[in-house]
Amino acid sequence: MTERGILAYFHSPEQAEGVASKLKALRAVDVQVDRFTNDIGSGIEMSMADSMISQDHEVDTVGLDIVLAAVIDEQCYEQAIRVIETAGGSV
């Protein structure tokens, strides 16, 4: 069994926890949900913030401060990605 890791970002813990339950149903080996801070200040932090803006100048990653980490069988990987994106997550 080959495994793949997934890192997905969400706007709310509820979104991430809902996906975590679905990934567990897909027999994910390990699923964790956590919040991280992304304090944008000046200097390097501002440069990192600029890199979050897409080429269309959409700030589509702002507010994605909930991270879901999972390890899943490679055969279920594409299905897991669809579950995440359908729930509003970003991979």
C-alpha positions in Angstrom: 0.0 0.0 0.0 1.5 3.3 -1.1 0.5 6.3 1.0 0.3 10.0 0.1 0.2 13.0 2.3 -2.3 15.8 2.0 -2.2 19.3 3.4 -5.5 21.2 2.9 -6.5 24.6 4.2 -10.0 25.8 5.3 -11.8 28.9 6.5 -13.4 27.2 9.5 -12.7 24.3 11.9 -16.2 23.0 11.0 -15.3 22.6 7.3 -12.1 20.8 8.2 -13.6 18.5 10.8 -16.4 17.5 8.3 -13.8 16.6 5.7 -11.7 14.8 8.4 -14.7 12.5 9.1 -15.0 11.8 5.4 -11.3 11.1 4.9 -11.5 8.7 7.9 -14.3 6.9 6.1 -11.9 6.6 3.1 -9.5 4.9 5.6 -7.0 7.7 6.0 -4.2 6.5 8.2 -3.8 9.8 10.1 -5.9 12.9 10.0 -5.2 16.0 12.1 -6.9 19.4 12.1 -5.3 22.5 13.6 -5.3 26.3 13.5 -2.2 28.3 12.7 -1.6 32.0 12.8 -0.5 34.0 9.8 0.3 37.4 11.2 1.2 39.6 8.3 3.5 42.4 9.3 6.2 44.0 7.3 9.3 42.8 5.5 9.5 39.1 4.8 5.9 38.6 6.1 4.6 41.2 3.6 6.5 39.5 0.8 5.0 36.2 1.7 1.5 37.8 1.7 2.2 39.1 -1.8 2.9 35.6 -2.9 -0.5 34.5 -1.7 -2.2 36.7 -4.4 -3.0 34.7 -7.5 -2.0 35.8 -11.0 -5.6 37.2 -11.4 -4.9 39.3 -8.2 -7.4 37.3 -6.2 -6.6 36.8 -2.6 -8.0 33.3 -2.4 -5.9 32.1 0.5 -6.7 34.9 3.0 -8.5 33.5 6.0 -7.5 29.9 5.4 -6.0 29.5 8.8 -7.3 26.0 9.5 -5.0 23.2 8.3 -5.9 19.6 7.8 -3.1 17.1 7.4 -3.8 13.5 6.3 -2.1 10.4 5.1 -4.2 8.4 2.7 -3.8 5.4 0.4 -2.7 6.5 -3.0 -5.7 4.7 -4.6 -8.0 7.1 -2.7 -6.0 10.2 -3.2 -8.0 11.8 -6.1 -11.3 11.1 -4.3 -9.9 12.7 -1.1 -8.9 15.8 -3.1 -12.4 16.0 -4.5 -13.9 15.7 -1.0 -11.7 18.6 0.2 -12.3 20.9 -2.7 -16.1 20.2 -2.7 -16.1 21.3 1.0 -14.4 24.6 0.2 -10.9 23.5 1.1 -7.7 24.4 -0.8 -4.9 22.0 -1.4 
